Amino acid sequence: MSLINYPGNSTIINAIALARDNGKIVLSCAGNGGIGNADISWPGASPNVISIGATTHTDARASFSGTGSALDIVAPGDSIRTTRYNSSVDRVDIVSGCSLATPITAGVVGLLLAKAEEFDIALTHTQVASLLYAGAEDQVGPAGEDTPGRDNFMGNGRLNARNSLDELINRVSCADWDLSGGQPDSGDFLAYLNDYAAQNARADLAPPGGNGVFDSSDFLAFLNLYSQGC
């Protein structure tokens, strides 16, 4: 949501809660009002939203980028080259604002969701936030603002797509899919078939964590993870 300066009223609070309850990943601007703006500019100020500030090409905090305890992460948002809205001719503009940092972050979230789907994992809002923060680069901005760990100027750090994707891959434990010990081989396939025939819990793989039903989705989940080298 490239939205700023809305009030934290019941309508917005309930809308965010409804989105979260329906499995959505909710991101919003931290505001363009500079110091302290992240804590008062809704919907980004909500604790149920990933609040995103803006950085420059040199990784400094953009002067307009909202700061505060509600800020979660920062991403490029200053002097961004993009397509011009509602123009009569094909052209681009150079624009700035947390409204640019937010969709860039949403794009990385899309990459994470797509990669997780390869592992038959449905990521939650909380899990996505954790991956973004774990992959973010710390202390890339000015030393006076970008202090070690989370701070009110750069949040958990500057977005890094590669790092967050690697973090996701590293969190998928191949040990969970090595059913016969050692390495992925035909022994795991036979072990899976035996578990499936006996309806043992470890053959109940889909959705992640199982649902007590043994069907073709579990078999496809096994093949999918097996093909990933697990």
Beta strands, then each sheet from edge to edge (+ up, - down):
strand 1: 27-29
strand 2: 50-55
strand 3: 73-76
strand 4: 80-83
strand 5: 92-95
sheet 1: 1+ 2+ 3+
sheet 2: 4+ 5-
end
